[in-house]
Every structure is written in structure tokens, then in C-alpha cells.
Amino acid sequence: MNMLIAMVISTLLVFLSVMIHYESLRVTDRLLPHIHIAPRLRMLVVITGMFTAHTLEVWLHAVAFYVLANHLNLGGFGGLFGAAFKDYLYFSTVTYTSLGFGDVYPVGDLRLIAGVETLTGLLMITWSASYTYLAMEKFWPLHRDWNGYDRRRPQDAGSAGGRGMDKR
């Protein structure tokens, strides 16, 4: 029965993580066109949005581990675990990022939730990387090289933007 509860909670945590990530990306994407700052600063906005999403997702899992271990008795933790909330947060961070030091490890049905958190973190991190790549691809042509020339390819730059570039 506890394994079934762990499966349901894992599914709920995945759903909530995806929704947090989706909404963070959506808000970031809607905000970017209205921010009139240099492209490299726009990338800081993108990275800040991603980092915020990941932080919220790690905290979500840490709270879940805390509640499940202390109130629902679905398992516990072994190793160098002090049972303070910061220990749950540490474990969640190491698990989400799939770093897995091994100094703290789950016991009981929390093992399933920890495994699913690792997979969720991997998916959310790759989603962030894909979004960051797309944003960079959009902002890269807005940069100028050191001499003030347009960095876009001649066929993309138009007549004014292709100054100083090879016309092959």
C-alpha cells in the first residue's frame, strides 16, 4: 500500500514540476519582448527564469520528502542525515541534479520518489537547455562584433547589415 502511495505522490510531483517549469518558461517568454535591454542581459533574464523554476522544483521535492518522512512514515534517510529541513533540501538538490553524492540516501518507499525526482530533474534541466539554446539563437543575431559590423550572415543581414562581410 505504501508503494502505491509513493507512486501516486511521485506522479503528482512530476505533474507539479512540469507545470512550474512550463509556467516559468511561459512567463519568461512573454516578458522578454517587453524588456528593452542588451541581448546578453536578456540571456540573464532567461537564465534567472530557469534557475527560479529549478529552485522551486527542488523545494517542492524537499517539502514532499519532509512531509512523507515525518508525517506519513513512507520511509526515512540514512547516512549523514540530520533530519533538519536543510538536510531534506540538500538531499533534494543532490537528487534533482543527479549529482548523487551518496552521503545521504533514502530508505523505504522514499527510494521510488527519489528515483523519479532524478528523472524529473534530468528532464527539466534538458528542457531548460533547449529553451536557452532557442533564446540564444534568437538573440545572437542582435549582437554586433567588435568593429560594429553586423554578425548576421550576408543573406540574412540585408543590404545595410552586410557591411564588411564576405559576399561569396
Backbone bond lengths (Angstrom), bond angles and torsions (degrees), N, CA, C in turn:
res aa  C-N    CA-C-N  psi(-1)  N-CA   C-N-CA  omega(-1)  CA-C   N-CA-C  phi
1 M - - - 1.452 - - 1.531 111.01 -
2 N 1.350 117.12 -42.00 1.463 120.01 179.02 1.526 112.12 -62.73
3 M 1.347 116.67 -34.10 1.462 120.07 178.59 1.529 110.31 -65.83
4 L 1.321 116.73 -38.06 1.463 120.81 177.29 1.532 110.19 -64.13
5 I 1.309 117.01 -42.17 1.470 121.16 176.77 1.527 109.84 -61.76
6 A 1.316 117.50 -43.59 1.465 121.89 178.69 1.529 110.90 -61.62
7 M 1.338 117.16 -39.13 1.466 120.95 178.31 1.525 111.28 -65.40
8 V 1.314 116.81 -43.80 1.468 121.13 179.47 1.528 109.94 -64.17
9 I 1.309 116.59 -44.44 1.470 120.28 179.95 1.527 110.58 -65.66
10 S 1.316 117.54 -39.68 1.470 120.85 176.50 1.522 110.92 -59.41
11 T 1.321 115.82 -44.65 1.470 120.68 179.09 1.524 110.78 -62.24
12 L 1.319 116.72 -42.96 1.460 121.34 178.23 1.528 111.04 -63.05
13 L 1.327 117.27 -42.08 1.459 120.81 178.84 1.523 112.05 -64.81
14 V 1.326 116.94 -38.81 1.469 120.44 176.05 1.527 109.45 -62.79
15 F 1.325 116.83 -47.53 1.465 121.37 179.82 1.533 110.61 -58.17
16 L 1.321 117.27 -47.99 1.463 120.82 -179.09 1.532 111.64 -65.11
17 S 1.322 117.48 -38.86 1.466 120.81 177.68 1.521 111.34 -63.35
18 V 1.312 116.46 -43.93 1.472 120.44 178.82 1.529 109.88 -62.77
19 M 1.320 117.20 -42.00 1.464 120.10 -179.88 1.532 111.53 -66.73
20 I 1.315 117.42 -41.35 1.472 120.56 176.25 1.524 109.75 -59.75
21 H 1.322 115.49 -46.37 1.461 120.32 -177.77 1.524 111.11 -65.54
22 Y 1.302 116.22 -45.52 1.462 120.84 -179.93 1.526 110.75 -59.56
23 E 1.315 116.06 -47.90 1.466 119.75 -178.16 1.529 111.41 -66.88
24 S 1.313 117.36 -36.13 1.469 120.02 176.76 1.524 110.58 -63.89
25 L 1.324 116.47 -43.39 1.471 120.36 177.24 1.524 110.84 -64.30
26 R 1.313 116.59 -42.05 1.464 121.03 -178.40 1.531 110.66 -63.79
27 V 1.314 116.81 -46.38 1.464 121.04 179.42 1.527 110.05 -63.45
28 T 1.317 116.70 -45.07 1.466 120.67 178.72 1.520 110.65 -60.15
29 D 1.322 117.02 -45.30 1.456 121.40 -178.50 1.531 111.86 -65.06
30 R 1.304 117.59 -37.48 1.472 121.39 177.54 1.520 112.05 -72.17
31 L 1.312 116.88 -31.47 1.455 121.92 -177.13 1.533 111.87 -75.76
32 L 1.324 117.53 -37.17 1.460 122.10 -172.61 1.529 115.17 -55.28
33 P 1.334 120.47 -45.22 1.472 118.76 -178.79 1.530 113.50 -64.42
34 H 1.300 117.45 -20.37 1.462 121.34 -176.83 1.526 113.14 -94.73
35 I 1.321 115.98 -2.80 1.460 120.65 178.44 1.520 107.41 -99.47
36 H 1.293 116.07 116.35 1.463 120.59 -177.67 1.523 109.79 -100.35
37 I 1.322 113.98 78.41 1.459 122.20 179.99 1.523 107.80 -134.44
38 A 1.308 115.79 169.83 1.465 121.77 -179.56 1.534 110.71 -59.52
39 P 1.346 116.39 149.54 1.475 119.99 -179.21 1.525 114.17 -53.91
40 R 1.342 117.43 -39.19 1.472 118.04 -178.72 1.520 110.70 -67.64
41 L 1.339 117.49 -30.85 1.456 119.72 176.23 1.528 111.05 -73.93
42 R 1.322 116.72 -30.25 1.469 120.05 174.37 1.527 109.64 -63.33
43 M 1.328 116.06 -36.42 1.464 119.07 177.96 1.526 110.50 -66.30
44 L 1.323 117.32 -31.83 1.466 119.47 174.73 1.523 110.61 -65.06
45 V 1.319 116.73 -35.59 1.466 120.51 176.08 1.531 109.48 -64.73
46 V 1.332 116.81 -43.46 1.472 121.46 178.30 1.527 110.33 -60.29
47 I 1.316 116.71 -49.07 1.469 120.98 -177.95 1.528 110.52 -65.13
48 T 1.328 117.09 -38.96 1.464 120.23 177.89 1.523 110.72 -63.51
49 G 1.329 116.80 -41.16 1.469 120.50 176.54 1.514 111.85 -61.42
50 M 1.325 116.63 -43.30 1.465 120.86 179.43 1.526 110.60 -65.75
51 F 1.319 116.20 -46.01 1.458 120.17 -178.43 1.530 110.96 -62.62
52 T 1.322 116.17 -39.04 1.464 120.36 177.31 1.523 110.65 -61.98
53 A 1.318 116.82 -44.41 1.466 120.79 179.01 1.529 110.84 -60.32
54 H 1.322 116.47 -47.81 1.470 119.87 -179.76 1.527 111.31 -62.74
55 T 1.316 116.53 -39.81 1.460 120.28 179.23 1.526 110.94 -62.57
56 L 1.324 116.93 -45.14 1.468 120.49 177.68 1.523 111.54 -61.19
57 E 1.315 117.12 -39.59 1.464 121.17 -179.62 1.529 111.52 -68.12
58 V 1.317 117.18 -39.94 1.471 120.69 176.53 1.524 109.83 -63.33
59 W 1.334 116.76 -45.17 1.469 120.79 178.97 1.525 110.95 -63.23
60 L 1.321 117.91 -38.66 1.466 121.56 177.30 1.525 110.19 -57.68
61 H 1.318 116.67 -46.84 1.463 120.52 179.49 1.528 111.55 -67.64
62 A 1.327 116.93 -38.65 1.466 119.84 179.04 1.527 110.91 -62.05
63 V 1.332 116.51 -43.07 1.467 120.30 177.59 1.529 109.87 -63.30
64 A 1.321 116.26 -41.55 1.472 119.99 178.68 1.532 110.50 -61.36
65 F 1.332 117.77 -46.87 1.464 120.19 178.35 1.524 111.23 -59.88
66 Y 1.309 116.18 -41.88 1.459 120.87 179.59 1.529 111.18 -60.34
67 V 1.327 115.83 -49.50 1.466 120.69 -178.84 1.522 110.85 -66.49
68 L 1.321 117.28 -43.75 1.463 120.71 -177.25 1.526 112.37 -66.90
69 A 1.313 116.73 -37.17 1.466 119.57 -179.32 1.526 111.87 -78.58
70 N 1.326 117.23 -39.06 1.464 120.57 -172.96 1.524 114.94 -93.06
71 H 1.320 117.39 -23.37 1.467 119.02 -174.65 1.528 114.15 -120.27
72 L 1.334 116.89 -27.94 1.468 119.16 -179.62 1.524 112.65 -108.57
73 N 1.329 117.30 -3.27 1.466 122.56 177.22 1.530 113.36 50.73
74 L 1.337 116.28 46.94 1.463 120.13 177.97 1.527 112.13 -89.69
75 G 1.284 117.24 5.12 1.456 120.80 -179.77 1.510 109.64 148.00
76 G 1.301 114.20 -165.13 1.453 119.42 -178.87 1.508 109.69 -157.70
77 F 1.314 115.13 -158.34 1.451 120.18 -178.35 1.513 109.68 -135.60
78 G 1.315 114.84 144.41 1.454 121.22 176.78 1.514 110.24 -115.72
79 G 1.299 115.58 177.80 1.460 120.51 179.81 1.513 111.23 85.92
80 L 1.302 116.34 -145.33 1.469 122.27 -176.72 1.528 109.91 -86.47
81 F 1.314 115.12 65.62 1.465 120.81 -175.34 1.516 109.75 -114.09
82 G 1.347 116.14 124.97 1.453 120.61 -176.89 1.516 115.03 -98.03
83 A 1.318 118.68 -5.57 1.466 125.13 177.85 1.527 114.47 69.19
84 A 1.333 118.48 12.45 1.466 121.10 170.91 1.525 107.13 -86.59
85 F 1.328 116.84 159.68 1.469 118.90 -178.13 1.530 111.50 -57.95
86 K 1.328 117.38 -34.51 1.462 119.87 179.29 1.530 111.54 -60.54
87 D 1.339 117.64 -28.92 1.463 120.99 177.13 1.528 110.99 -70.39
88 Y 1.319 116.77 -38.29 1.469 120.81 175.83 1.529 109.95 -65.53
89 L 1.320 115.69 -41.10 1.466 120.90 179.31 1.530 110.47 -65.40
90 Y 1.315 116.74 -42.29 1.462 121.13 177.06 1.537 110.45 -60.85
91 F 1.330 116.01 -48.73 1.459 119.50 -179.52 1.525 110.71 -60.67
92 S 1.320 116.85 -43.39 1.460 120.51 -179.38 1.528 111.12 -63.06
93 T 1.319 117.45 -40.91 1.470 121.12 179.51 1.521 110.97 -63.90
94 V 1.317 116.14 -46.21 1.467 120.72 -179.32 1.534 110.62 -65.92
95 T 1.310 116.90 -34.75 1.457 121.31 -179.90 1.524 111.20 -75.02
96 Y 1.326 117.26 -48.03 1.476 122.65 -179.04 1.520 111.34 -57.35
97 T 1.313 116.32 -41.34 1.466 120.40 -178.32 1.525 112.24 -82.91
98 S 1.311 117.95 0.08 1.463 126.70 -175.96 1.523 112.54 55.01
99 L 1.329 115.58 28.57 1.454 121.12 175.46 1.524 110.19 -71.58
100 G 1.339 116.21 -46.75 1.454 122.30 173.02 1.509 115.71 53.64
101 F 1.315 118.50 63.80 1.459 121.28 178.87 1.521 112.31 -57.93
102 G 1.322 118.06 -38.43 1.452 121.53 -179.54 1.516 113.99 92.98
103 D 1.328 117.65 -1.42 1.465 119.64 178.89 1.526 111.43 -75.28
104 V 1.328 116.87 -23.06 1.468 123.46 173.77 1.520 106.28 -127.04
105 Y 1.319 116.90 134.28 1.465 119.35 -178.91 1.534 109.47 -140.99
106 P 1.339 115.77 147.19 1.469 119.78 -179.39 1.519 111.17 -78.42
107 V 1.317 114.43 152.21 1.459 122.23 178.16 1.524 107.12 -127.72
108 G 1.312 116.06 144.22 1.460 120.12 178.29 1.525 111.35 79.75
109 D 1.318 115.50 -150.51 1.468 120.43 -174.81 1.524 113.12 -72.90
110 L 1.310 117.83 -9.21 1.460 120.25 175.05 1.529 111.43 -67.41
111 R 1.329 116.11 -17.96 1.465 119.45 178.00 1.519 111.11 -60.60
112 L 1.337 117.13 -40.59 1.467 120.58 178.89 1.524 110.31 -62.90
113 I 1.317 117.08 -45.09 1.468 121.11 -178.35 1.530 109.93 -64.72
114 A 1.316 117.73 -38.48 1.460 121.36 177.83 1.530 110.97 -64.78
115 G 1.316 116.77 -41.98 1.467 120.11 177.80 1.518 112.06 -63.27
116 V 1.313 116.24 -41.52 1.467 120.32 178.90 1.536 110.03 -69.18
117 E 1.329 117.60 -34.55 1.472 119.05 176.63 1.524 110.72 -62.46
118 T 1.318 117.58 -39.19 1.461 120.90 178.57 1.525 110.55 -61.54
119 L 1.312 116.72 -46.55 1.465 120.61 178.14 1.529 110.67 -63.29
120 T 1.318 117.21 -41.80 1.462 121.50 178.65 1.523 110.33 -62.21
121 G 1.321 117.08 -46.07 1.457 120.82 178.71 1.513 111.87 -59.98
122 L 1.324 116.52 -43.22 1.462 120.72 178.29 1.527 110.70 -59.74
123 L 1.317 116.92 -45.09 1.468 120.92 179.17 1.529 111.68 -64.60
124 M 1.328 117.35 -43.24 1.460 120.28 -178.54 1.533 111.59 -68.71
125 I 1.322 116.72 -36.53 1.468 120.30 178.39 1.519 110.47 -67.28
126 T 1.326 117.75 -41.83 1.471 119.07 178.41 1.524 111.06 -69.44
127 W 1.329 117.53 -34.39 1.460 121.00 175.23 1.530 109.53 -61.70
128 S 1.317 116.94 -43.48 1.463 121.61 177.58 1.524 111.25 -62.49
129 A 1.316 116.49 -41.70 1.465 120.22 179.18 1.525 110.51 -63.03
130 S 1.320 117.08 -41.78 1.465 120.72 178.60 1.521 110.98 -63.55
131 Y 1.320 116.56 -44.65 1.462 120.65 179.55 1.531 110.63 -64.17
132 T 1.316 116.78 -41.71 1.464 120.79 179.17 1.525 110.39 -63.06
133 Y 1.323 116.88 -40.61 1.471 120.67 176.84 1.527 110.34 -60.58
134 L 1.325 117.35 -46.80 1.466 120.51 -179.97 1.523 111.77 -62.54
135 A 1.326 116.64 -40.05 1.462 120.36 177.83 1.527 110.05 -65.22
136 M 1.312 116.77 -44.11 1.464 120.92 179.47 1.519 110.48 -62.37
137 E 1.315 117.12 -40.25 1.460 121.46 178.34 1.532 110.76 -61.50
138 K 1.333 115.88 -36.04 1.458 120.97 179.33 1.529 111.57 -73.47
139 F 1.336 117.58 -38.46 1.455 121.41 -175.43 1.529 113.63 -87.95
140 W 1.310 117.58 -22.83 1.462 120.75 -175.78 1.527 112.60 -56.06
141 P 1.332 119.59 -44.97 1.467 119.23 179.81 1.535 113.60 -64.16
142 L 1.301 118.36 -15.34 1.458 121.11 -179.46 1.523 112.73 -79.14
143 H 1.326 117.30 -13.33 1.465 121.71 179.25 1.521 109.92 -77.87
144 R 1.276 115.66 151.62 1.468 122.60 173.35 1.523 107.44 -110.50
145 D 1.348 116.00 148.43 1.466 116.91 177.33 1.532 109.40 -76.67
146 W 1.300 118.00 -179.00 1.471 122.94 -174.48 1.525 112.47 -61.11
147 N 1.327 117.89 -28.68 1.470 120.97 -178.61 1.522 112.86 -91.31
148 G 1.322 117.34 4.53 1.457 120.43 179.46 1.518 113.69 87.74
149 Y 1.340 117.45 1.29 1.457 119.99 179.91 1.514 110.81 -78.95
150 D 1.304 114.69 151.02 1.456 121.36 178.74 1.520 108.67 -70.54
151 R 1.333 117.38 133.59 1.468 121.64 -177.63 1.516 112.78 -84.94
152 R 1.326 118.00 -8.46 1.463 119.49 -178.02 1.522 110.61 -67.23
153 R 1.311 115.50 158.04 1.458 119.96 176.62 1.521 108.54 -66.11
154 P 1.344 118.36 149.62 1.463 120.37 -176.96 1.533 113.46 -53.28
155 Q 1.318 118.57 -41.33 1.453 120.26 -178.12 1.527 112.22 -69.04
156 D 1.351 117.52 -22.86 1.459 121.35 178.29 1.518 112.06 -91.51
157 A 1.327 116.41 -23.99 1.447 120.35 -170.10 1.521 113.35 -81.46
158 G 1.321 118.43 -21.15 1.463 119.65 -176.65 1.512 109.88 78.81
159 S 1.327 116.90 -177.53 1.455 120.34 -174.26 1.523 112.44 -68.42
160 A 1.325 118.46 -36.61 1.463 120.14 -177.19 1.521 112.68 -78.76
161 G 1.317 117.34 -31.29 1.456 119.68 -172.91 1.499 114.42 -86.03
162 G 1.323 119.32 -12.23 1.442 121.05 -173.65 1.512 114.44 -89.46
163 R 1.328 119.04 8.59 1.457 122.08 -178.13 1.519 110.85 -54.26
164 G 1.307 114.63 134.73 1.446 119.33 172.29 1.516 114.70 75.73
165 M 1.309 118.35 5.65 1.471 119.75 -179.04 1.523 108.73 -108.07
166 D 1.304 115.07 154.29 1.462 120.43 177.33 1.516 109.85 -59.17
167 K 1.324 118.48 137.77 1.469 122.59 -179.76 1.525 111.47 -106.61
168 R 1.289 117.60 26.20 1.482 120.56 -176.78 1.470 112.36 -53.52
